[in-house]
Amino acid sequence: MKQEVLNKKQAEVDAVVESLKSAKSVVVIDYLGLTVEEATSMRSELREQGASMQVIKNTILRRAADAAGIEGIEDLFVGPTAIAYSEEDPVAPAKVAAKYAKDVESVEIKGGMIEGKVASLEEIQNLATLPSRDGLLSMLVSVLQAPVRDFALTVKAIADKKDDEPAA
């Protein structure tokens, strides 16, 4: 019976290790006082952004961080702890967590991890102010299109000017 419980806990730790290793970013949140409605809303918003949120015991989080080789993050695993993470968009968990920390008094960001490196509260807040991956890609496309668009407008203006000139 005891071995069965230990195996179950080890499986839980292993699952968290995989989540931590594959995540582009992890935001550690103090959720004490978050209502069920607010938690459901936050999870739903994270899911829409391709991210997830889990409430995990601190001992399991500490063991998983140790097994994953992540140093310095275990200091954040104190009190009621939830983690929001994404394997795709590093900005999404930070953005959603920052929104809820601002709107819901009981949510507090403790810190996190960005691309495998431990991040402070300030770094997570800075990440939250960045545009999403799709927003950054659309900005890049716009920047790349600008010279072609400007050239096309210049050629059109020259053609229009030639059409307006009387034939000599």
C-alpha positions as CSV (number, residue, x, y, z in Angstrom):
1,M,0.0,0.0,0.0
2,K,2.8,2.4,1.0
3,Q,4.7,1.6,-2.2
4,E,1.6,2.3,-4.3
5,V,1.3,5.8,-2.8
6,L,5.0,6.5,-3.4
7,N,4.7,5.3,-7.0
8,K,1.7,7.6,-7.5
9,K,3.6,10.6,-6.0
10,Q,6.6,9.8,-8.2
11,A,4.4,9.7,-11.3
12,E,3.0,13.1,-10.2
13,V,6.6,14.5,-9.8
14,D,7.6,13.1,-13.2
15,A,4.6,14.7,-14.9
16,V,5.5,18.1,-13.4
17,V,9.2,17.6,-14.4
18,E,8.0,17.1,-18.0
19,S,5.8,20.2,-17.8
20,L,8.7,22.3,-16.4
21,K,11.2,21.1,-19.0
22,S,8.9,21.6,-22.0
23,A,7.5,24.9,-20.9
24,K,8.7,28.1,-22.7
25,S,7.6,30.0,-19.6
26,V,6.3,29.3,-16.1
27,V,4.6,31.8,-13.9
28,V,4.3,31.0,-10.2
29,I,1.2,32.4,-8.7
30,D,-0.2,32.8,-5.1
31,Y,-3.9,32.1,-5.6
32,L,-5.1,32.3,-2.0
33,G,-8.6,33.8,-2.0
34,L,-9.3,33.2,-5.7
35,T,-12.9,32.1,-6.1
36,V,-13.9,29.0,-8.1
37,E,-15.4,31.3,-10.7
38,E,-12.2,33.4,-11.0
39,A,-10.0,30.3,-11.1
40,T,-12.2,28.8,-13.8
41,S,-12.2,32.0,-15.8
42,M,-8.4,32.2,-15.5
43,R,-7.9,28.6,-16.6
44,S,-10.3,29.2,-19.5
45,E,-8.4,32.3,-20.7
46,L,-5.1,30.5,-20.3
47,R,-6.4,27.6,-22.4
48,E,-7.5,30.0,-25.1
49,Q,-3.9,31.3,-25.2
50,G,-2.5,27.8,-25.5
51,A,-1.4,27.7,-21.8
52,S,-2.3,25.7,-18.7
53,M,-2.6,26.3,-15.0
54,Q,-2.2,23.7,-12.2
55,V,-2.4,23.8,-8.5
56,I,0.4,21.6,-7.2
57,K,1.7,20.8,-3.7
58,N,4.9,22.7,-2.9
59,T,6.8,19.5,-2.0
60,I,6.0,18.1,-5.4
61,L,7.0,21.3,-7.1
62,R,10.3,21.4,-5.2
63,R,11.1,17.8,-6.1
64,A,10.2,18.4,-9.7
65,A,12.3,21.5,-10.0
66,D,15.2,19.6,-8.4
67,A,14.8,16.7,-10.8
68,A,14.5,19.1,-13.8
69,G,17.8,20.8,-12.7
70,I,16.1,24.2,-12.1
71,E,17.9,26.0,-9.3
72,G,16.5,29.0,-7.5
73,I,12.8,28.6,-8.2
74,E,12.1,26.5,-5.1
75,D,12.1,29.7,-3.0
76,L,8.8,30.6,-4.8
77,F,7.1,27.4,-3.7
78,V,5.8,28.7,-0.4
79,G,2.1,29.1,0.6
80,P,-0.7,28.4,-1.8
81,T,1.0,27.9,-5.2
82,A,-0.3,27.5,-8.7
83,I,1.8,27.5,-11.9
84,A,0.7,28.8,-15.3
85,Y,2.8,27.6,-18.2
86,S,2.9,27.3,-21.9
87,E,4.9,25.1,-24.3
88,E,4.2,27.4,-27.2
89,D,3.9,31.1,-26.4
90,P,6.2,32.3,-23.6
91,V,4.2,35.5,-23.2
92,A,0.7,34.0,-22.7
93,P,1.0,32.8,-19.1
94,A,2.6,36.1,-18.0
95,K,0.0,38.2,-19.8
96,V,-3.0,36.3,-18.3
97,A,-1.5,36.1,-14.8
98,A,-0.6,39.9,-14.8
99,K,-4.2,40.7,-15.9
100,Y,-5.6,38.7,-13.1
101,A,-3.1,40.0,-10.6
102,K,-4.2,43.5,-11.6
103,D,-8.0,42.8,-11.6
104,V,-8.3,40.3,-8.7
105,E,-6.8,41.3,-5.4
106,S,-6.2,37.8,-4.2
107,V,-3.9,36.8,-7.2
108,E,-0.2,37.6,-6.8
109,I,2.6,36.7,-9.1
110,K,5.6,35.4,-7.2
111,G,8.0,35.0,-10.1
112,G,8.7,32.2,-12.6
113,M,10.9,30.8,-15.3
114,I,11.5,32.0,-18.9
115,E,13.1,29.7,-21.4
116,G,14.6,27.5,-18.6
117,K,16.0,30.4,-16.5
118,V,14.5,31.6,-13.2
119,A,12.8,35.0,-13.6
120,S,12.0,37.6,-11.0
121,L,8.6,39.2,-10.5
122,E,9.8,42.2,-12.5
123,E,11.0,40.1,-15.4
124,I,7.6,38.3,-15.5
125,Q,5.8,41.7,-15.5
126,N,8.1,42.9,-18.3
127,L,7.3,39.8,-20.3
128,A,3.5,40.4,-19.7
129,T,3.8,43.8,-21.5
130,L,5.2,42.2,-24.7
131,P,2.9,41.6,-27.6
132,S,1.9,38.0,-28.1
133,R,3.8,35.8,-30.6
134,D,1.2,36.4,-33.3
135,G,1.4,40.1,-32.6
136,L,5.1,40.1,-33.0
137,L,4.9,38.1,-36.2
138,S,2.4,40.6,-37.7
139,M,4.7,43.5,-36.7
140,L,7.5,41.7,-38.5
141,V,5.5,41.1,-41.6
142,S,4.4,44.8,-41.6
143,V,8.1,45.9,-41.3
144,L,9.1,43.5,-44.1
145,Q,6.3,44.7,-46.4
146,A,6.9,48.4,-45.9
147,P,9.8,48.9,-48.5
148,V,7.8,47.0,-51.2
149,R,4.7,49.0,-50.4
150,D,6.6,52.3,-50.5
151,F,8.2,51.4,-53.8
152,A,4.8,50.5,-55.3
153,L,3.3,53.8,-54.1
154,T,6.3,55.7,-55.6
155,V,5.9,53.9,-59.0
156,K,2.2,54.6,-59.0
157,A,2.7,58.3,-58.2
158,I,5.2,58.6,-61.0
159,A,2.8,56.8,-63.4
160,D,-0.1,59.1,-62.3
161,K,2.1,62.2,-62.8
162,K,3.1,61.1,-66.3
163,D,-0.6,60.5,-67.2
164,D,-1.5,64.0,-66.0
165,E,1.3,65.7,-68.1
166,P,0.2,66.9,-71.6
167,A,1.8,65.1,-74.5
168,A,4.6,67.2,-76.1
